[in-house]
Protein backbone atom coordinates (compact mmCIF):
# COMPACT_ATOMS: atom_id res chain seq x y z
CA UNK A 1 0.00 0.00 0.00
CA UNK A 2 1.20 3.53 -0.81
CA UNK A 3 -0.56 6.60 0.57
CA UNK A 4 0.14 10.18 -0.55
CA UNK A 5 -1.36 13.57 0.21
CA UNK A 6 -1.55 12.49 3.87
CA UNK A 7 -1.66 14.53 7.06
CA UNK A 8 2.02 15.27 7.73
CA UNK A 9 1.57 15.69 11.49
CA UNK A 10 0.03 12.23 11.77
CA UNK A 11 2.82 10.68 9.71
CA UNK A 12 5.34 12.15 12.18
CA UNK A 13 3.53 10.98 15.32
CA UNK A 14 4.94 7.64 16.47
CA UNK A 15 2.24 7.04 19.08
CA UNK A 16 -0.64 7.49 16.64
CA UNK A 17 1.03 5.39 13.96
CA UNK A 18 1.87 2.50 16.28
CA UNK A 19 -1.62 2.45 17.81
CA UNK A 20 -3.35 2.55 14.44
CA UNK A 21 -1.07 -0.06 12.85
CA UNK A 22 -1.89 -2.41 15.73
CA UNK A 23 -5.55 -1.52 15.29
CA UNK A 24 -5.32 -2.20 11.53
CA UNK A 25 -3.90 -5.64 12.26
CA UNK A 26 -6.55 -6.43 14.87
CA UNK A 27 -9.59 -5.45 12.80
CA UNK A 28 -8.27 -7.43 9.84
CA UNK A 29 -8.53 -10.59 11.91
CA UNK A 30 -4.84 -10.96 12.68
CA UNK A 31 -3.47 -11.96 16.09
CA UNK A 32 -1.04 -9.33 17.35
CA UNK A 33 2.08 -10.60 19.14
CA UNK A 34 4.24 -7.50 19.47
CA UNK A 35 5.18 -4.18 17.88
CA UNK A 36 8.34 -2.12 17.50
CA UNK A 37 8.47 1.45 16.15
CA UNK A 38 11.19 4.09 15.74
CA UNK A 39 10.96 7.86 15.19
CA UNK A 40 13.66 9.62 13.18
CA UNK A 41 14.67 13.20 13.94
CA UNK A 42 13.17 15.43 12.72
CA UNK A 43 10.84 13.51 10.39
CA UNK A 44 9.74 9.94 9.78
CA UNK A 45 8.53 6.83 11.52
CA UNK A 46 9.45 3.24 10.79
CA UNK A 47 7.99 0.18 12.48
CA UNK A 48 6.58 -3.31 12.39
CA UNK A 49 3.63 -5.09 13.99
CA UNK A 50 4.34 -8.79 14.46
CA UNK A 51 1.29 -11.01 14.06
CA UNK A 52 0.85 -14.76 14.27
CA UNK A 53 0.09 -14.74 10.58
CA UNK A 54 3.28 -12.71 9.72
CA UNK A 55 3.63 -8.90 10.02
CA UNK A 56 2.72 -5.33 9.03
CA UNK A 57 5.52 -2.88 8.21
CA UNK A 58 5.49 0.89 7.62
CA UNK A 59 7.81 3.77 6.84
CA UNK A 60 6.64 7.37 6.63
CA UNK A 61 7.98 10.48 4.89
CA UNK A 62 6.01 13.34 6.54
CA UNK A 63 7.89 15.99 4.57
CA UNK A 64 6.41 14.48 1.41
CA UNK A 65 3.06 13.54 2.99
CA UNK A 66 3.79 9.98 1.86
CA UNK A 67 3.94 6.57 3.51
CA UNK A 68 4.40 2.96 2.40
CA UNK A 69 2.79 0.03 4.23
CA UNK A 70 3.21 -3.71 3.68
CA UNK A 71 0.98 -6.42 5.13
CA UNK A 72 2.25 -9.99 4.89
CA UNK A 73 -0.12 -12.75 5.98
CA UNK A 74 -0.40 -16.54 5.89
CA UNK A 75 -3.66 -18.33 5.30
CA UNK A 76 -7.09 -16.95 4.47
CA UNK A 77 -8.23 -15.69 7.88
CA UNK A 78 -6.80 -12.16 7.65
CA UNK A 79 -8.54 -9.60 5.42
CA UNK A 80 -5.82 -7.14 4.27
CA UNK A 81 -8.34 -4.81 2.64
CA UNK A 82 -9.83 -4.00 6.04
CA UNK A 83 -6.40 -2.78 7.13
CA UNK A 84 -6.06 -0.73 3.97
CA UNK A 85 -9.40 1.04 4.45
CA UNK A 86 -8.59 1.81 8.08
CA UNK A 87 -5.14 3.26 7.39
CA UNK A 88 -6.35 5.30 4.42
CA UNK A 89 -8.82 7.01 6.76
CA UNK A 90 -6.31 7.49 9.60
CA UNK A 91 -3.62 9.00 7.37
CA UNK A 92 -6.24 11.21 5.64
CA UNK A 93 -4.81 10.04 2.34
CA UNK A 94 -5.89 11.87 -0.80
CA UNK A 95 -4.25 9.38 -3.16
CA UNK A 96 -3.24 5.74 -2.86
CA UNK A 97 -1.93 2.75 -4.73
CA UNK A 98 -2.44 -0.89 -3.69
CA UNK A 99 -1.08 -4.16 -5.02
CA UNK A 100 -2.18 -7.56 -3.73
CA UNK A 101 0.12 -10.51 -4.37
CA UNK A 102 -0.65 -14.15 -3.65
CA UNK A 103 2.36 -16.37 -3.23
CA UNK A 104 3.37 -19.81 -1.93
CA UNK A 105 1.93 -23.02 -3.40
CA UNK A 106 1.76 -25.41 -0.43
CA UNK A 107 1.00 -28.37 -2.67
CA UNK A 108 4.47 -28.10 -4.22
CA UNK A 109 6.31 -28.26 -0.88
CA UNK A 110 7.32 -31.30 1.13
CA UNK A 111 6.02 -31.48 4.71
CA UNK A 112 8.78 -32.82 6.98
CA UNK A 113 8.18 -33.88 10.63
CA UNK A 114 9.85 -32.03 13.49
CA UNK A 115 9.52 -31.84 17.28
CA UNK A 116 7.80 -28.56 18.24
CA UNK A 117 8.59 -28.98 21.96
CA UNK A 118 12.33 -29.25 21.30
CA UNK A 119 12.19 -26.14 19.12
CA UNK A 120 10.48 -24.13 21.89
CA UNK A 121 13.11 -25.18 24.45
CA UNK A 122 15.86 -24.19 22.06
CA UNK A 123 14.27 -20.82 21.37
CA UNK A 124 14.09 -20.02 25.10
CA UNK A 125 17.89 -20.04 25.31
CA UNK A 126 18.02 -17.11 22.92
CA UNK A 127 15.11 -15.14 24.41
CA UNK A 128 16.37 -11.79 25.70
CA UNK A 129 14.25 -9.75 28.08
CA UNK A 130 16.03 -6.46 27.42
CA UNK A 131 13.82 -3.87 25.74
CA UNK A 132 15.39 -1.56 23.19
CA UNK A 133 14.85 2.11 24.21
CA UNK A 134 12.18 3.79 22.11
CA UNK A 135 13.38 6.53 19.81
CA UNK A 136 10.64 9.15 19.80
CA UNK A 137 11.26 12.76 18.83
CA UNK A 138 9.04 15.80 19.40
CA UNK A 139 9.61 18.32 16.61
CA UNK A 140 8.83 22.04 16.65
CA UNK A 141 9.06 23.13 13.03
CA UNK A 142 8.03 25.46 10.26
CA UNK A 143 8.36 24.82 6.53
CA UNK A 144 12.10 25.52 6.54
CA UNK A 145 13.60 24.45 9.86
CA UNK A 146 12.97 22.30 12.90
CA UNK A 147 14.02 21.67 16.49
CA UNK A 148 13.68 18.13 17.87
CA UNK A 149 13.82 16.76 21.41
CA UNK A 150 13.97 13.03 22.16
CA UNK A 151 11.17 12.05 24.52
CA UNK A 152 9.27 9.11 25.94
CA UNK A 153 6.63 7.48 23.76
CA UNK A 154 3.61 8.54 25.80
CA UNK A 155 2.37 12.05 26.54
CA UNK A 156 1.90 12.72 30.26
CA UNK A 157 -0.94 15.13 29.46
CA UNK A 158 -2.82 15.50 26.19
CA UNK A 159 -6.04 17.51 25.95
CA UNK A 160 -7.59 19.60 23.21
CA UNK A 161 -9.90 22.52 23.88
CA UNK A 162 -11.75 24.65 21.35
CA UNK A 163 -8.62 26.80 21.26
CA UNK A 164 -5.65 24.43 21.03
CA UNK A 165 -4.01 21.12 21.89
CA UNK A 166 -2.05 21.12 25.15
CA UNK A 167 0.47 18.39 25.92
CA UNK A 168 3.13 17.65 28.50
CA UNK A 169 5.88 15.36 27.24
CA UNK A 170 8.83 13.89 29.12
CA UNK A 171 12.07 14.63 27.28
CA UNK A 172 15.43 12.98 27.97
CA UNK A 173 17.55 16.12 27.76
CA UNK A 174 15.30 18.88 29.13
CA UNK A 175 12.88 17.23 31.54
CA UNK A 176 9.14 17.76 31.19
CA UNK A 177 8.06 20.09 28.39
CA UNK A 178 4.78 21.95 27.92
CA UNK A 179 3.69 22.15 24.28
CA UNK A 180 0.80 23.89 22.54
CA UNK A 181 -0.21 22.85 19.03
CA UNK A 182 3.16 21.14 18.54
CA UNK A 183 5.14 24.21 19.65
CA UNK A 184 7.41 24.10 22.70
CA UNK A 185 6.26 26.59 25.34
CA UNK A 186 8.76 25.72 28.06
CA UNK A 187 10.90 22.91 29.44
CA UNK A 188 11.98 22.30 33.02
CA UNK A 189 15.66 22.69 32.17
CA UNK A 190 15.64 26.10 30.48
CA UNK A 191 12.30 27.73 31.38
CA UNK A 192 14.07 30.08 33.83
CA UNK A 193 15.77 31.87 30.93
CA UNK A 194 12.42 33.10 29.67
CA UNK A 195 10.62 33.66 32.97
CA UNK A 196 13.47 35.53 34.65
CA UNK A 197 14.01 37.83 31.66
CA UNK A 198 10.35 38.71 31.18
CA UNK A 199 10.08 39.89 34.77
CA UNK A 200 13.27 40.93 36.63
CA UNK A 201 14.81 43.53 34.24
CA UNK A 202 11.66 45.69 34.15
CA UNK A 203 10.68 45.30 37.80
CA UNK A 204 14.17 46.22 39.03
CA UNK A 205 14.32 49.16 36.61
CA UNK A 206 10.90 50.46 37.67
CA UNK A 207 11.50 49.93 41.44
CA UNK A 208 7.86 50.56 42.42
CA UNK A 209 5.87 47.80 40.72
CA UNK A 210 3.02 46.62 42.92
CA UNK A 211 0.07 45.78 40.65
CA UNK A 212 0.78 43.39 37.75
CA UNK A 213 -1.28 41.91 34.93
CA UNK A 214 -0.04 38.75 33.20
CA UNK A 215 -1.78 37.86 29.94
CA UNK A 216 -1.23 34.18 29.16
CA UNK A 217 1.47 32.53 31.24
CA UNK A 218 -0.75 29.65 32.34
CA UNK A 219 2.32 27.52 33.12
CA UNK A 220 2.94 29.76 36.15
CA UNK A 221 6.64 30.50 35.61
CA UNK A 222 6.19 34.24 35.12
CA UNK A 223 4.02 34.57 38.23
CA UNK A 224 6.64 32.64 40.23
CA UNK A 225 9.38 35.08 39.23
CA UNK A 226 7.30 38.24 39.75
CA UNK A 227 6.50 37.14 43.31
CA UNK A 228 10.20 37.19 44.18
CA UNK A 229 9.91 40.99 44.41
CA UNK A 230 8.75 42.22 47.80
CA UNK A 231 6.81 45.27 46.55
CA UNK A 232 4.30 43.12 44.66
CA UNK A 233 0.81 43.46 46.11
CA UNK A 234 -1.33 41.78 43.45
CA UNK A 235 -0.94 39.75 40.27
CA UNK A 236 -3.87 39.11 37.95
CA UNK A 237 -3.22 36.25 35.53
CA UNK A 238 -5.62 35.94 32.61
CA UNK A 239 -5.30 32.63 30.75
CA UNK A 240 -7.67 31.71 27.93
CA UNK A 241 -7.29 27.93 28.22
CA UNK A 242 -7.66 26.30 31.63
CA UNK A 243 -5.99 23.15 30.24
CA UNK A 244 -2.66 24.99 30.33
CA UNK A 245 -3.07 25.67 34.04
CA UNK A 246 -4.27 22.13 34.73
CA UNK A 247 -1.36 20.56 32.83
CA UNK A 248 1.20 22.67 34.65
CA UNK A 249 -0.32 22.02 38.07
CA UNK A 250 -0.32 18.27 37.50
CA UNK A 251 3.06 17.78 35.87
CA UNK A 252 5.19 20.94 36.25
CA UNK A 253 4.85 21.99 39.90
CA UNK A 254 8.20 23.78 39.84
CA UNK A 255 6.51 26.37 37.62
CA UNK A 256 2.93 26.38 38.92
CA UNK A 257 3.46 26.27 42.71
CA UNK A 258 2.89 30.03 43.09
CA UNK A 259 -0.70 29.80 41.85
CA UNK A 260 -1.67 29.18 45.49
CA UNK A 261 -0.18 32.48 46.64
CA UNK A 262 -2.93 34.82 48.01
CA UNK A 263 -1.51 37.70 45.94
CA UNK A 264 -2.41 35.84 42.74
CA UNK A 265 -5.83 35.99 41.10
CA UNK A 266 -6.41 33.43 38.32
CA UNK A 267 -8.96 34.33 35.67
CA UNK A 268 -9.96 32.00 32.82
CA UNK A 269 -10.78 34.46 30.06
CA UNK A 270 -9.60 35.92 26.79
CA UNK A 271 -6.86 38.40 27.69
CA UNK A 272 -7.80 40.55 24.69
CA UNK A 273 -11.37 40.98 25.93
CA UNK A 274 -10.21 41.38 29.52
CA UNK A 275 -7.98 44.34 28.65
CA UNK A 276 -10.66 45.84 26.43
CA UNK A 277 -12.90 46.07 29.50
CA UNK A 278 -10.13 47.05 31.94
CA UNK A 279 -10.26 50.36 33.83
CA UNK A 280 -7.78 53.09 32.85
CA UNK A 281 -4.38 53.42 34.54
CA UNK A 282 -4.65 50.44 36.89
CA UNK A 283 -1.44 48.43 36.34
CA UNK A 284 2.21 49.24 36.99
CA UNK A 285 3.28 46.41 34.72
CA UNK A 286 1.64 44.32 31.99
CA UNK A 287 3.42 41.13 30.92
CA UNK A 288 2.14 39.53 27.72
CA UNK A 289 3.29 35.93 28.06
CA UNK A 290 1.57 34.46 25.03
CA UNK A 291 2.51 31.91 22.40
CA UNK A 292 3.26 32.55 18.73
CA UNK A 293 0.64 34.59 16.81
CA UNK A 294 -1.57 31.71 15.74
CA UNK A 295 -4.92 30.56 17.08
CA UNK A 296 -6.08 32.35 20.24
CA UNK A 297 -2.77 34.25 20.58
CA UNK A 298 -3.09 35.97 17.20
CA UNK A 299 -4.90 38.97 18.68
CA UNK A 300 -2.02 39.56 21.11
CA UNK A 301 -0.06 40.99 18.19
CA UNK A 302 -2.63 43.60 17.12
CA UNK A 303 -2.69 47.40 17.35
CA UNK A 304 -6.05 47.42 19.14
CA UNK A 305 -4.71 45.15 21.89
CA UNK A 306 -1.69 47.35 22.63
CA UNK A 307 -3.79 50.50 22.59
CA UNK A 308 -5.78 48.92 25.41
CA UNK A 309 -2.51 48.04 27.16
CA UNK A 310 -1.25 51.64 27.21
CA UNK A 311 -4.63 52.81 28.44
CA UNK A 312 -4.59 50.31 31.31
CA UNK A 313 -1.05 51.23 32.40
CA UNK A 314 -0.41 53.80 35.10
CA UNK A 315 1.46 56.99 34.19
CA UNK A 316 4.87 55.40 34.69
CA UNK A 317 3.82 51.88 33.69
CA UNK A 318 5.75 49.34 31.64
CA UNK A 319 4.70 46.74 29.11
CA UNK A 320 6.66 43.60 28.20
CA UNK A 321 5.55 41.33 25.38
CA UNK A 322 7.26 38.31 23.88
CA UNK A 323 8.16 38.97 20.25
CA UNK A 324 9.60 35.66 19.11
CA UNK A 325 12.92 35.21 17.37
CA UNK A 326 14.23 38.01 15.13
CA UNK A 327 15.47 35.27 12.83
CA UNK A 328 12.78 32.56 13.09
CA UNK A 329 9.82 34.99 13.39
CA UNK A 330 11.39 37.90 11.50
CA UNK A 331 8.23 39.46 10.00
CA UNK A 332 6.26 39.24 13.24
CA UNK A 333 9.22 40.64 15.19
CA UNK A 334 9.40 43.68 12.88
CA UNK A 335 5.64 44.29 12.81
CA UNK A 336 5.33 44.17 16.61
CA UNK A 337 8.28 46.51 17.10
CA UNK A 338 6.74 49.02 14.67
CA UNK A 339 3.31 48.65 16.26
CA UNK A 340 4.62 49.50 19.73
CA UNK A 341 6.70 52.44 18.48
CA UNK A 342 3.61 53.90 16.82
CA UNK A 343 1.64 53.63 20.08
CA UNK A 344 4.25 54.41 22.78
CA UNK A 345 6.75 56.44 20.75
CA UNK A 346 9.98 55.32 19.10
CA UNK A 347 12.25 56.28 22.01
CA UNK A 348 10.01 54.43 24.51
CA UNK A 349 10.42 50.94 22.98
CA UNK A 350 13.42 48.71 23.71
CA UNK A 351 14.28 45.26 22.40
CA UNK A 352 15.68 42.66 24.80
CA UNK A 353 17.35 39.48 23.54
CA UNK A 354 18.10 36.32 25.50
CA UNK A 355 19.08 32.72 24.94
CA UNK A 356 16.69 29.78 25.21
CA UNK A 357 18.05 26.50 23.74
CA UNK A 358 14.66 24.87 23.13
CA UNK A 359 13.16 27.75 21.15
CA UNK A 360 13.78 27.72 17.38
CA UNK A 361 17.18 29.34 16.60
CA UNK A 362 17.95 29.62 20.34
CA UNK A 363 17.57 33.43 20.36
CA UNK A 364 14.32 34.93 21.65
CA UNK A 365 13.13 38.44 22.35
CA UNK A 366 10.90 40.73 24.37
CA UNK A 367 9.70 44.17 23.39
CA UNK A 368 9.58 46.57 26.35
CA UNK A 369 7.47 49.71 26.09
CA UNK A 370 7.44 52.53 28.64
CA UNK A 371 4.41 54.77 29.08
CA UNK A 372 6.35 57.23 31.25
CA UNK A 373 9.96 58.03 32.03
CA UNK A 374 11.24 54.63 33.22
CA UNK A 375 14.23 53.42 31.21
CA UNK A 376 14.35 49.60 31.39
CA UNK A 377 18.06 49.63 30.59
CA UNK A 378 18.89 51.65 33.70
CA UNK A 379 19.25 49.64 36.91
CA UNK A 380 21.14 50.01 40.17
CA UNK A 381 23.91 47.36 40.45
CA UNK A 382 23.39 47.17 44.20
CA UNK A 383 19.69 46.44 43.73
CA UNK A 384 20.48 43.51 41.45
CA UNK A 385 23.23 42.25 43.76
CA UNK A 386 20.85 42.26 46.71
CA UNK A 387 18.12 40.61 44.64
CA UNK A 388 20.51 37.85 43.58
CA UNK A 389 21.55 37.32 47.18
CA UNK A 390 17.94 36.91 48.31
CA UNK A 391 16.83 34.64 45.45
CA UNK A 392 18.09 31.64 43.51
CA UNK A 393 18.45 32.77 39.90
CA UNK A 394 19.42 30.58 36.98
CA UNK A 395 19.96 33.15 34.21
CA UNK A 396 19.53 36.78 35.21
CA UNK A 397 22.27 38.99 36.70
CA UNK A 398 23.65 42.51 36.28
CA UNK A 399 25.81 41.61 33.28
CA UNK A 400 22.95 39.79 31.56
CA UNK A 401 20.69 42.80 32.11
CA UNK A 402 22.92 45.10 30.09
CA UNK A 403 24.03 42.58 27.48
CA UNK A 404 20.38 41.73 26.74
CA UNK A 405 19.82 45.25 25.38
CA UNK A 406 22.94 45.09 23.18
CA UNK A 407 21.62 44.23 19.74
CA UNK A 408 23.57 42.61 16.90
CA UNK A 409 23.69 44.53 13.63
CA UNK A 410 21.18 42.34 11.82
CA UNK A 411 18.57 43.10 14.50
CA UNK A 412 19.34 46.83 14.50
CA UNK A 413 18.94 46.87 10.74
CA UNK A 414 15.54 45.16 10.59
CA UNK A 415 14.04 47.49 13.22
CA UNK A 416 15.76 50.60 11.80
CA UNK A 417 17.92 51.30 14.84
MODA-V774821 format. One record per pair of residues at least 4 apart in sequence whose ideal C-beta (glycine too) atoms are under 6 Angstrom apart, sorted by the first residue. I is the first residue (numbers start at 1). GAP is how many residues later the second one is. Records with the same first field share a line. If there is no record, write none. Layout:
I=GAP / GAP
This chain:
1=68 / 83 / 97
2=66 / 95
3=64 / 88 / 90 / 93
4=62 / 91
5=60 / 89 / 90
6=5 / 59 / 85 / 86 / 87
7=85
8=54 / 57
10=6
11=49 / 51 / 56
12=31 / 50
14=23 / 25 / 31 / 122
17=28
18=17 / 19
20=70
21=28 / 35 / 37
22=10 / 13 / 27
24=59 / 62 / 63
25=5 / 7 / 24 / 26 / 31
26=6
27=55
28=50 / 51 / 54 / 55
29=48 / 49 / 50
30=21 / 23 / 48
31=20 / 21
32=19
33=17
34=16
35=14
36=12
37=10
38=8 / 97
39=6 / 96 / 97 / 98
40=4
41=96 / 107
42=97 / 104 / 106
43=19 / 20
44=16
45=15
46=13
47=11
48=7 / 9
49=7
50=5
51=4
53=20 / 21 / 25
54=18 / 19 / 20
55=17
56=15
57=13
58=11
59=9
60=7
61=5
71=9 / 12
73=5
84=14
87=4
88=5 / 8
134=19
136=15 / 17
137=11 / 13
138=11 / 13 / 31
139=7 / 9
140=7 / 43 / 44
141=5
147=213
149=22
150=22
151=18 / 19 / 20
152=18
155=12 / 14
156=12 / 14 / 95
157=11 / 90 / 94
158=9
159=7 / 84
160=5
161=80 / 82
163=78 / 133
164=16 / 17 / 131
165=16
166=14 / 77 / 78 / 81
167=12
168=8 / 10 / 79 / 83
169=8
170=6
171=6
174=13 / 15 / 184
175=12 / 13 / 14
176=12 / 75 / 76
177=7 / 10
178=7 / 8 / 41
179=5
180=5 / 111
184=174
186=5 / 33
187=171
190=166 / 167 / 168
191=4 / 30
192=4 / 202 / 203
193=161 / 163 / 202
194=162
195=26 / 27 / 30
196=4 / 29 / 199 / 200
197=157
198=24 / 89 / 122 / 168
199=4 / 26 / 27
200=4 / 196
201=175 / 200
202=116 / 118 / 174
203=6 / 26
204=175 / 179
205=171 / 174
206=112 / 168
209=75 / 76
210=21 / 23 / 74
211=23 / 72 / 73
212=14 / 23 / 73
213=23 / 70 / 73
214=8 / 23 / 73 / 75
215=23 / 56 / 73
216=73 / 74
217=5 / 20 / 72
218=21 / 26 / 27
219=29 / 36
220=4 / 28 / 35 / 36 / 38 / 39
221=34
222=65 / 67
223=12 / 14 / 35 / 41
224=34
226=6 / 9
227=31 / 34
228=163
234=29
235=28 / 29
236=29
237=29
238=29 / 31 / 33 / 36
239=5 / 6
240=30 / 56
242=26
243=4
248=4 / 7 / 8
249=7
252=4
253=4
269=5
272=27 / 33
275=33 / 37
276=32
278=34
280=31
281=33
282=30
283=29 / 30
284=30 / 33
285=33
286=23 / 33
287=33
288=12 / 33
290=7 / 10
291=6
293=4 / 5 / 8 / 39
299=6
300=5
301=35
303=36
306=37
309=10
310=33 / 61
313=4 / 58
315=57
316=56 / 58
317=54
318=52 / 56
319=50
320=46 / 48
321=46
322=44
323=10 / 13 / 42 / 44
324=5 / 8 / 9
325=4 / 36 / 38 / 39
326=7 / 39 / 85
327=34
328=32 / 33
329=4
334=80
336=31
337=30 / 78
340=4 / 9 / 27 / 29
341=5 / 8
344=4 / 5 / 25
348=21 / 22
349=20
350=18 / 26
351=14
352=14 / 16 / 52 / 53
353=12 / 51
354=10 / 50
355=7
356=8
357=5
359=5
368=8
370=4
377=28
379=5 / 22
381=17
384=14
388=5
396=4
399=4
400=4
407=4 / 5
412=5
